[in-house]
Amino acid sequence: MAKRSSAGSHIRQGIVIPADECYDVDMRIDYKFRKLISQYVLLIALFIIAFLSLCGCSGDARPPGADMPVAGGAPEQSGSSAGAVQNVTEPSESAAPFVFLFMSDTQADPLTGDYSAFGAMLARAVADRKPELLLLGGDTVNDGADEDEWRAFWDAAGPALEGLAVAAAAGNHDNKTLLAGQFTLPDAAPEQPGRGWFYSFDMSNVHFIVLDSNIMGAAKAEDIAWLEADLAGEAAASADWRVAVCHHPFLTVIASPKDEARAQTMRDSFLPLLIEYGVDLLLVGHQHNYARSLPMRGSEPARPDSTSARAGESGLVQVMVASGGKASYTHDARPYLALTAEAPNYLALSADFGTLSVAAYDADGVVIDAFVLGPAAPSRSQAAETSGQPRAAETADPVGAADLEETNDG
């Protein structure tokens, strides 16, 4: 080992080297050493590159879809404990299914004003199903203008709604202005509702269309034009699934002259657009029953002689739910009904690229009904030549336009 002498010379193997020669010697030694190290580094790098090539690996370790936003992140908080619905780009095919709930007529029995049973059902549904969105089909409270009743609703439901995105349709018991202030609704929801309450939004791979059935009995040209423009737009065309929500049914389950007249106008004026543009599912409330229809083509059920939706039948399926404490109505026999139930209930829906799975549960979490829409057809923009036919429904066993004003009958 060399060491520096006090005279400014190197001592190596007993020979004293003058100080003015030391610099040249050191440079030659350092150059050879650096050259040797560089050669070793180059050999190691070549070995690593060859090894990665043989393994078929790349330097990008991110999983597929890592750059895409993930639905169900922490929603924005504004004005209430429920989160805002975000427009989310479609997930990668390896993403988990998008889960959402549908509840309607969550109002309490007007004699008691008690929302505790609904709150318990909602809490269980959220804990069991882990949804990213709650859709409300109208009549959230019995008197939509009563702030005390809204407080009772929030006392019971607030903990389960914390951080959960919410979108709501307007029912005949709702005060639209007060309803708009209860939840952080999608950006497209009317800030000053006025008379109409029509909007749409996108979440994951689903396009949601929210309709105001309180005024659809009038079949106004501007409302029909809005629906067609939305369904013909890029958001609806590129979605894997299209789901429409309103309060009043297109197909009734009880005899009510006003409901029947409204439903007939809705079938004549709005349903053809839902069919033409390939809407997959129609979610409604109002008549306080669970009721699933047979698939509809045009304005009539696809198979009026069937007792269940059969594999391979195409058409738009209507599902009615009733989730609150108000008494159930006794339904009539209707040839277009596949299944009915009268206990308080809700839907849990799971959407992925191949299927839209739908299950109805009672307050105890017991399955009432279940069916699957799928396999998913191409989005309408990819299948214009197929006329946007809705998906087939498969059962999963256990499982004249009068201007009808808003009233509180139901």
C-alpha positions as CSV (number, residue, x, y, z in Angstrom):
1,M,0.0,0.0,0.0
2,A,1.4,3.4,-0.9
3,K,1.5,6.3,1.6
4,R,2.6,9.8,1.2
5,S,6.1,10.7,2.8
6,S,6.7,13.9,4.7
7,A,9.1,15.0,1.9
8,G,6.4,15.1,-0.7
9,S,7.5,11.9,-2.4
10,H,5.9,8.4,-2.8
11,I,7.7,5.4,-1.3
12,R,7.0,2.2,-3.3
13,Q,8.9,-1.0,-2.9
14,G,11.9,0.8,-1.3
15,I,12.3,3.3,-4.2
16,V,11.8,7.0,-3.6
17,I,9.9,8.6,-6.5
18,P,10.4,12.4,-6.9
19,A,7.3,14.4,-6.2
20,D,7.2,15.9,-9.7
21,E,6.7,12.4,-11.1
22,C,4.0,11.3,-8.7
23,Y,1.2,13.1,-10.5
24,D,1.8,11.3,-13.8
25,V,2.1,7.9,-12.0
26,D,-1.2,8.5,-10.1
27,M,-3.0,9.5,-13.3
28,R,-1.9,6.4,-15.1
29,I,-3.1,4.2,-12.2
30,D,-6.4,6.1,-11.8
31,Y,-7.1,5.8,-15.6
32,K,-6.5,2.1,-15.7
33,F,-8.7,1.7,-12.6
34,R,-11.6,3.8,-14.0
35,K,-11.3,1.9,-17.3
36,L,-11.6,-1.4,-15.6
37,I,-14.6,-0.3,-13.5
38,S,-16.3,1.1,-16.7
39,Q,-15.9,-2.2,-18.4
40,Y,-17.4,-4.1,-15.5
41,V,-20.4,-1.7,-15.3
42,L,-21.0,-2.1,-19.1
43,L,-20.9,-5.8,-18.8
44,I,-23.4,-5.8,-15.9
45,A,-25.8,-3.5,-17.8
46,L,-25.7,-5.7,-20.9
47,F,-26.4,-8.7,-18.7
48,I,-29.5,-7.0,-17.1
49,I,-30.9,-5.9,-20.5
50,A,-30.5,-9.4,-21.9
51,F,-32.2,-10.9,-18.9
52,L,-35.2,-8.6,-19.1
53,S,-35.6,-9.2,-22.8
54,L,-35.6,-13.0,-22.3
55,C,-38.3,-12.6,-19.5
56,G,-40.5,-10.4,-21.7
57,C,-40.6,-7.8,-19.0
58,S,-40.7,-4.0,-19.5
59,G,-39.5,-1.2,-17.4
60,D,-43.0,0.1,-16.7
61,A,-44.2,-1.7,-13.5
62,R,-47.7,0.0,-13.4
63,P,-50.7,-2.3,-13.7
64,P,-53.1,-1.9,-16.7
65,G,-55.4,1.1,-16.2
66,A,-53.1,2.7,-13.5
67,D,-53.5,6.1,-15.1
68,M,-57.3,5.9,-15.1
69,P,-59.3,7.5,-12.4
70,V,-60.9,5.0,-10.0
71,A,-64.6,5.4,-9.2
72,G,-65.5,5.6,-5.6
73,G,-62.7,7.7,-4.3
74,A,-63.4,10.1,-1.5
75,P,-66.3,12.3,-2.8
76,E,-66.3,16.1,-2.4
77,Q,-68.2,17.3,0.7
78,S,-70.5,20.3,0.3
79,G,-73.6,21.3,2.3
80,S,-74.5,17.8,3.6
81,S,-72.9,14.6,4.7
82,A,-73.6,13.0,1.3
83,G,-70.9,13.1,-1.4
84,A,-71.0,14.6,-4.8
85,V,-71.5,12.4,-7.9
86,Q,-68.5,12.8,-10.1
87,N,-68.3,12.2,-13.8
88,V,-65.7,9.4,-13.9
89,T,-64.1,8.1,-17.1
90,E,-64.7,4.4,-17.7
91,P,-62.5,2.0,-15.8
92,S,-60.2,-0.6,-17.1
93,E,-61.6,-4.1,-17.8
94,S,-59.8,-5.4,-14.8
95,A,-61.5,-2.9,-12.4
96,A,-64.0,-4.1,-9.8
97,P,-67.7,-3.9,-10.7
98,F,-69.4,-0.5,-10.0
99,V,-72.0,-1.1,-7.3
100,F,-74.9,1.2,-6.6
101,L,-78.2,1.1,-4.7
102,F,-81.7,2.2,-5.7
103,M,-84.3,3.1,-3.1
104,S,-87.6,4.9,-3.5
105,D,-90.5,6.2,-1.4
106,T,-88.3,6.1,1.7
107,Q,-90.9,8.3,3.5
108,A,-92.0,7.3,7.0
109,D,-95.5,6.3,8.0
110,P,-97.1,9.7,8.4
111,L,-98.8,8.6,11.6
112,T,-95.5,8.0,13.4
113,G,-92.9,10.0,11.4
114,D,-90.4,7.3,12.4
115,Y,-87.4,6.8,10.1
116,S,-85.5,4.4,12.3
117,A,-86.5,1.3,10.3
118,F,-85.4,2.9,7.1
119,G,-82.2,4.1,8.6
120,A,-81.4,0.6,9.8
121,M,-82.1,-0.9,6.4
122,L,-80.0,1.7,4.7
123,A,-77.1,1.1,7.1
124,R,-77.3,-2.6,6.5
125,A,-77.4,-2.2,2.8
126,V,-74.4,0.1,2.7
127,A,-72.4,-2.2,5.0
128,D,-73.3,-5.3,3.1
129,R,-73.2,-4.1,-0.5
130,K,-70.5,-1.4,-0.2
131,P,-72.0,0.9,-2.9
132,E,-70.5,4.0,-4.5
133,L,-73.8,5.7,-5.2
134,L,-77.3,5.8,-3.8
135,L,-80.1,6.6,-6.3
136,L,-83.3,7.9,-4.8
137,G,-86.5,7.5,-6.8
138,G,-88.6,10.3,-5.1
139,D,-90.8,10.8,-2.1
140,T,-87.7,10.7,0.1
141,V,-89.9,12.2,3.0
142,N,-93.6,12.3,3.4
143,D,-93.9,16.1,3.4
144,G,-91.0,17.5,1.4
145,A,-91.7,21.1,2.6
146,D,-91.4,20.1,6.3
147,E,-87.9,20.8,7.6
148,D,-88.6,18.9,10.8
149,E,-89.3,15.8,8.9
150,W,-86.1,16.3,6.9
151,R,-84.2,16.5,10.2
152,A,-85.8,13.2,11.3
153,F,-84.7,11.7,8.0
154,W,-81.1,12.8,8.5
155,D,-81.0,11.7,12.1
156,A,-81.8,8.2,10.9
157,A,-80.0,8.0,7.6
158,G,-77.1,10.5,8.0
159,P,-74.5,8.1,9.4
160,A,-75.0,5.6,6.5
161,L,-74.9,8.5,3.9
162,E,-71.6,9.9,5.1
163,G,-69.3,10.0,2.1
164,L,-71.8,8.2,-0.2
165,A,-72.6,9.9,-3.5
166,V,-76.4,10.6,-3.9
167,A,-78.6,11.4,-6.9
168,A,-82.3,11.9,-6.6
169,A,-85.4,12.0,-8.8
170,A,-88.3,14.2,-7.7
171,G,-91.5,12.6,-6.4
172,N,-95.0,14.0,-5.9
173,H,-94.3,14.4,-2.1
174,D,-91.0,16.3,-2.7
175,N,-90.5,20.1,-2.5
176,K,-88.0,20.4,-5.3
177,T,-86.2,23.5,-3.9
178,L,-85.9,21.9,-0.5
179,L,-84.9,18.5,-2.1
180,A,-82.1,20.3,-4.0
181,G,-80.6,21.6,-0.8
182,Q,-80.5,18.2,1.0
183,F,-77.9,16.5,-1.0
184,T,-74.8,17.4,-3.1
185,L,-76.3,16.3,-6.3
186,P,-74.6,15.9,-9.7
187,D,-73.4,19.1,-11.3
188,A,-76.1,18.7,-14.0
189,A,-79.0,18.7,-11.5
190,P,-81.0,22.0,-11.6
191,E,-79.8,24.5,-9.1
192,Q,-83.1,26.4,-9.3
193,P,-85.5,23.5,-10.1
194,G,-88.5,25.5,-11.2
195,R,-91.0,23.1,-12.7
196,G,-88.7,20.6,-14.4
197,W,-86.3,18.2,-12.8
198,F,-84.5,16.5,-15.7
199,Y,-80.7,15.8,-15.7
200,S,-78.2,13.2,-16.5
201,F,-74.7,12.2,-15.2
202,D,-72.1,9.5,-15.7
203,M,-70.4,7.4,-13.1
204,S,-68.0,4.6,-13.9
205,N,-69.4,2.9,-17.1
206,V,-73.0,3.8,-16.5
207,H,-75.0,6.8,-17.9
208,F,-77.9,7.8,-15.6
209,I,-80.9,9.7,-16.9
210,V,-83.1,11.3,-14.2
211,L,-86.6,12.2,-15.4
212,D,-89.3,14.3,-13.8
213,S,-92.4,12.1,-14.0
214,N,-94.4,14.7,-12.1
215,I,-94.8,16.6,-15.4
216,M,-94.3,13.9,-18.0
217,G,-98.0,13.4,-18.2
218,A,-98.1,16.7,-20.1
219,A,-95.7,15.3,-22.8
220,K,-94.2,18.7,-23.4
221,A,-92.1,19.0,-26.5
222,E,-89.2,20.6,-24.7
223,D,-89.0,17.6,-22.3
224,I,-89.1,15.1,-25.1
225,A,-86.5,17.0,-27.0
226,W,-84.2,17.1,-23.9
227,L,-84.5,13.3,-23.5
228,E,-83.7,12.6,-27.1
229,A,-80.7,15.1,-27.2
230,D,-79.3,13.4,-24.1
231,L,-79.7,9.9,-25.3
232,A,-78.2,10.8,-28.7
233,G,-75.2,12.5,-27.0
234,E,-71.7,11.1,-26.7
235,A,-72.0,10.3,-23.0
236,A,-74.9,8.0,-23.4
237,A,-73.6,6.6,-26.7
238,S,-70.2,5.6,-25.2
239,A,-71.6,4.1,-21.9
240,D,-71.7,0.4,-21.4
241,W,-75.0,0.7,-19.5
242,R,-77.8,3.3,-19.6
243,V,-80.2,3.5,-16.6
244,A,-83.3,5.7,-16.5
245,V,-84.8,6.8,-13.1
246,C,-88.1,8.5,-12.4
247,H,-90.8,8.4,-9.7
248,H,-94.0,7.4,-11.4
249,P,-94.1,4.0,-13.3
250,F,-94.5,3.5,-17.0
251,L,-96.3,0.3,-16.2
252,T,-98.6,0.6,-13.2
253,V,-99.4,-2.2,-10.6
254,I,-102.5,-0.7,-9.0
255,A,-105.7,0.8,-10.4
256,S,-105.4,4.6,-10.1
257,P,-107.0,6.6,-12.9
258,K,-104.5,9.4,-12.7
259,D,-101.5,7.1,-12.6
260,E,-102.9,5.1,-15.5
261,A,-103.4,8.2,-17.6
262,R,-99.9,9.5,-16.9
263,A,-98.4,6.1,-17.6
264,Q,-100.1,5.8,-20.9
265,T,-98.7,9.2,-22.0
266,M,-95.3,8.3,-20.8
267,R,-95.4,5.1,-22.8
268,D,-96.6,6.9,-25.9
269,S,-94.2,9.9,-25.7
270,F,-91.1,8.9,-23.8
271,L,-90.8,5.1,-23.9
272,P,-90.1,4.9,-27.6
273,L,-87.0,7.0,-27.2
274,L,-85.7,4.9,-24.3
275,I,-86.2,1.8,-26.5
276,E,-84.7,3.3,-29.6
277,Y,-81.5,4.5,-27.8
278,G,-80.9,1.2,-26.0
279,V,-81.7,2.2,-22.4
280,D,-81.1,-1.0,-20.4
281,L,-83.1,-0.5,-17.2
282,L,-85.9,1.7,-15.9
283,L,-86.1,2.3,-12.1
284,V,-89.3,3.7,-10.6
285,G,-91.3,4.0,-7.4
286,H,-94.6,5.6,-6.3
287,Q,-97.0,2.6,-6.0
288,H,-95.4,1.1,-2.9
289,N,-94.6,-2.4,-4.1
290,Y,-91.7,-4.4,-5.4
291,A,-92.6,-5.2,-9.0
292,R,-90.4,-6.3,-11.9
293,S,-91.9,-6.1,-15.4
294,L,-91.3,-8.4,-18.4
295,P,-89.1,-6.8,-21.0
296,M,-90.9,-4.1,-23.0
297,R,-90.6,-3.6,-26.7
298,G,-92.2,-0.4,-28.0
299,S,-95.0,0.5,-25.6
300,E,-96.0,-3.0,-24.7
301,P,-94.4,-5.9,-22.7
302,A,-92.3,-8.2,-24.9
303,R,-94.0,-11.4,-23.6
304,P,-97.4,-10.8,-22.1
305,D,-98.0,-14.5,-21.9
306,S,-94.8,-15.2,-19.8
307,T,-94.5,-15.4,-16.1
308,S,-90.9,-14.5,-15.9
309,A,-88.3,-12.7,-18.0
310,R,-86.6,-15.4,-20.0
311,A,-83.0,-15.7,-21.2
312,G,-82.7,-14.3,-24.6
313,E,-85.7,-11.9,-24.4
314,S,-84.6,-8.4,-25.3
315,G,-86.4,-5.3,-24.1
316,L,-86.5,-2.6,-21.4
317,V,-87.2,-3.9,-17.9
318,Q,-89.0,-1.7,-15.4
319,V,-88.3,-2.3,-11.7
320,M,-90.4,-0.6,-9.0
321,V,-89.2,-0.5,-5.3
322,A,-90.7,0.8,-2.1
323,S,-88.2,1.3,0.7
324,G,-89.9,3.3,3.5
325,G,-92.3,2.7,6.3
326,K,-95.5,3.8,4.6
327,A,-98.0,1.0,4.0
328,S,-97.6,-1.2,0.9
329,Y,-100.5,-1.1,-1.6
330,T,-102.2,-4.3,-2.8
331,H,-101.2,-4.7,-6.4
332,D,-103.5,-5.9,-9.2
333,A,-103.0,-8.8,-11.5
334,R,-101.2,-7.5,-14.5
335,P,-100.0,-9.6,-17.5
336,Y,-96.7,-7.7,-17.8
337,L,-95.6,-8.4,-14.2
338,A,-92.9,-11.0,-13.7
339,L,-92.6,-10.8,-9.9
340,T,-94.0,-8.7,-7.1
341,A,-93.5,-8.4,-3.3
342,E,-94.9,-6.1,-0.6
343,A,-92.2,-5.9,2.0
344,P,-90.0,-2.8,2.2
345,N,-87.2,-3.4,-0.2
346,Y,-84.3,-1.9,-2.2
347,L,-82.1,-2.8,-5.2
348,A,-78.4,-3.5,-5.3
349,L,-76.9,-3.3,-8.8
350,S,-73.5,-4.3,-10.0
351,A,-72.2,-3.1,-13.4
352,D,-69.1,-4.4,-15.2
353,F,-68.2,-4.6,-18.8
354,G,-70.1,-7.9,-19.4
355,T,-73.2,-7.8,-17.2
356,L,-75.5,-5.6,-15.1
357,S,-76.6,-7.7,-12.2
358,V,-79.7,-6.7,-10.2
359,A,-80.8,-8.1,-6.9
360,A,-83.8,-7.0,-4.7
361,Y,-83.5,-7.3,-0.9
362,D,-85.9,-6.9,2.0
363,A,-85.0,-5.0,5.2
364,D,-83.3,-8.1,6.6
365,G,-81.1,-8.5,3.6
366,V,-83.0,-11.5,2.3
367,V,-83.1,-11.8,-1.5
368,I,-86.5,-11.1,-3.0
369,D,-85.6,-11.3,-6.7
370,A,-82.5,-11.3,-8.8
371,F,-81.8,-11.1,-12.6
372,V,-78.9,-10.3,-14.9
373,L,-78.8,-8.1,-18.0
374,G,-76.1,-9.2,-20.4
375,P,-73.8,-10.0,-21.9
376,A,-73.2,-6.4,-22.6
377,A,-73.7,-5.4,-26.2
378,P,-71.4,-2.8,-27.8
379,S,-72.0,0.8,-26.9
380,R,-74.5,2.5,-29.2
381,S,-71.7,4.4,-31.0
382,Q,-70.2,1.0,-31.9
383,A,-73.5,-0.6,-32.9
384,A,-75.6,2.0,-34.7
385,E,-76.6,-0.5,-37.2
386,T,-78.2,-2.7,-34.5
387,S,-80.7,0.1,-33.6
388,G,-79.5,0.1,-30.0
389,Q,-81.5,-2.9,-28.9
390,P,-81.5,-3.3,-25.1
391,R,-79.9,-6.2,-23.5
392,A,-81.5,-9.6,-22.8
393,A,-82.8,-10.3,-19.4
394,E,-82.0,-13.5,-17.5
395,T,-83.6,-14.5,-14.3
396,A,-81.4,-15.6,-11.5
397,D,-83.5,-17.9,-9.2
398,P,-83.8,-17.6,-5.7
399,V,-84.5,-15.2,-6.9
400,G,-104.4,11.8,-24.8
401,A,-101.8,13.7,-22.9
402,A,-103.6,15.6,-20.1
403,D,-101.4,18.0,-18.1
404,L,-101.3,16.0,-14.9
405,E,-100.3,18.3,-12.0
406,E,-98.2,17.2,-9.0
407,T,-100.3,15.9,-6.2
408,N,-99.5,13.9,-3.0
409,D,-101.6,10.9,-3.8
410,G,-99.2,8.1,-3.2
